[in-house]
Amino acid sequence: MTDRIRVEIAFEGGQAMSAVVEADTADALERALADAEQSIVVDAEDGRYTVRLDKVVYVKRFARDSRVGFGA
């Protein structure tokens, strides 16, 4: 089973997006930001996004165990 996590990407101007991605994709996003790459393709559960990294203000990587709902 592939480890999936939720990330939130905020852009200049106040827009933000949230997506559930594989952990490797979240790692690649963080590396691309650190390396000052121009863009990255993010494959998420609901589709594919091309993100222009020079417009990103922050990326929030949610904890793996953060779930909404009831549990035992």
VENLIN-V942082 format. One record per residue. N is the residue number from 0. RES is the residue in three letters. PSI is psi in whole degrees, -180 to 180 (none if undefined). Layout:
BEGIN
n={N;N}
res={RES;RES}
psi={PSI;PSI}
END
This chain:
BEGIN
n={0;1;2;3;4;5;6;7;8;9;10;11;12;13;14;15;16;17;18;19;20;21;22;23;24;25;26;27;28;29;30;31;32;33;34;35;36;37;38;39;40;41;42;43;44;45;46;47;48;49;50;51;52;53;54;55;56;57;58;59;60;61;62;63;64;65;66;67;68;69;70;71}
res={MET;THR;ASP;ARG;ILE;ARG;VAL;GLU;ILE;ALA;PHE;GLU;GLY;GLY;GLN;ALA;MET;SER;ALA;VAL;VAL;GLU;ALA;ASP;THR;ALA;ASP;ALA;LEU;GLU;ARG;ALA;LEU;ALA;ASP;ALA;GLU;GLN;SER;ILE;VAL;VAL;ASP;ALA;GLU;ASP;GLY;ARG;TYR;THR;VAL;ARG;LEU;ASP;LYS;VAL;VAL;TYR;VAL;LYS;ARG;PHE;ALA;ARG;ASP;SER;ARG;VAL;GLY;PHE;GLY;ALA}
psi={131;136;123;141;164;136;150;130;123;141;160;142;-8;-7;152;155;152;139;151;121;166;151;-37;-36;-42;-41;-44;-38;-46;-41;-43;-40;-44;-34;2;41;161;-42;167;148;127;116;120;174;-35;5;-171;133;139;120;125;110;-21;-8;-1;130;-46;161;127;126;114;150;144;-33;10;111;147;134;-164;146;166;none}
END
